[in-house]
């Protein structure tokens, strides 16, 4: 029995040390990146782009669709959703890898601004520090505005302005509900859903977007069916 207790204690200590080491590495990565490129400078560069689109110049349909499918609690959480983290942790432990991220829009913005897509624990720790900075420095509308201006929609289109012009020859304010719900689904997997060669998959994803909107009572089932049938 004593040997078992000693073994369990050793395992616990090893876990504590490992978690602590990961946390330190993640923090050092965050500090290095933020010192090299201060958040204010990064934001200023993005906003100075001539193709930058203010939030008020974007279709409300697109904003609703994007939030419904990516982050329904965006305006009520503080950058992370605890239930998502717990679910992600359970999945990661079960599969022995970072298979599921549980990311909010603020987390995704952090990754787009500073981090790569490699799924490591150190990167997730660094991401949380960037999330804290964004949530403390910016309003929710400012975070959302930055996000829709940097996300990738496939076919070489970064940002909502480029995507609307490139795919539909429209301004973001003027796209239809069908176009808005189609676009809102693309950032999850732009290489798969891009409209040049992935329209079939993009339409499937659009249906998932519409279902999310129906579940959140933004549209009803008849509207879902009608929008889905509309030409793009």
Order of alpha helices (4+ residues) and beta strands (2+ residues): alpha-alpha-alpha-alpha-alpha-alpha-alpha-alpha-alpha-alpha-alpha-alpha
